[in-house]
C-alpha cells in the first residue's frame, strides 16, 4: 500500500511545475486520493489564479470523481484567509474532504498553524510534517522573503578546473559546452530576476533573457549593479535596446537594501550571472543562498577567478554547502547546493 509519503511525493512533483512562475506566491502542489487512487491533482500556476487545492478539486471534477471522503495531500499548509483567491480551507471543507495532509507550515507567522484549527473545527482530520524538508525546499525562496525580507539568491558560475573564468582573446565568452549552456535556461526559468555586474554587461553584452521551453514563463527582470550611469553601456547593448529593455534596471548603493526593495515588489528569487568580483562580494556579505558551479575540463590560468572578494580567513570560515548534487552535463560537471546557515 502507498503511504502518506508516497502520495506527498506526487504532490511535490506537481508543485515543482510552478517554480519560477508564482511570485509573490509560493509554488504549491496538491493531490486528491480516494480508494487508494489519485482522483485529482494540480499546482498553483500564477499569483491571482487558483491555488493548488482548487486545481486538484477541479481536476477531480473533470475526471468525473467526487472528492467527498478523499484525502488531500498538499505541499504547503492550506491558506485559511481570503486574499486574491478564496481560502483553500473553505474549498476543501465544502468539497467534503475527510483528511488533509501537508508537508510544511506556512512560513508567514500570521498564518502558520491556523489550518489545523480551521479544518478540525469542520470535522476534518489533519496531519502536517510529511516530507517536511522536501516541502520546505520547494518554497525556500518564498520562505526567505517571509522570514528575512529579501529574495533567495542563487549564484551560477562556469569555470575551468582551476577556478578561472578567463578565455584567450578572440575565443568567445563560453567555457562550458552547449549542454551546460542549455541547462542555464532551466535555471533562468526558476527565478524572477537575473543579476549581473556592469563590468560583465560591458564585456559580454549579455541578453539575460529566458529562452527555454516554458511558454508560460514571464521574462525575468534584468538587474545590473554599477556605479556608472546605465553601467556605461553602449546604446545598442541588448540590455538597453532589445524588446525587453523595459525589464532592465540598474542598482546603486547598498545591494542588501536593493534586494529588500525588490522583495517588496514581489521578486522572490534572483539568479546571479557575473564575474568573480560581484560574486565574491555577495558571499562576503552573506547574501548567497544557493550555488551552482559548472566545471569545464580545461585549465585556463590567469587572474580572473570565479569567486573573488575577501575570501575565508581560515578553513573554518569557508562557505559550506548542503543538499549537494553532482551531475555530468555533456563534457562538463555541475555541482549544486544550498549555502549552509
Order of alpha helices (4+ residues) and beta strands (2+ residues): alpha-beta-beta-alpha-beta-alpha-beta-alpha-beta-alpha-alpha-beta-alpha-beta-alpha-beta-alpha-beta-alpha-beta-alpha-beta-beta-beta
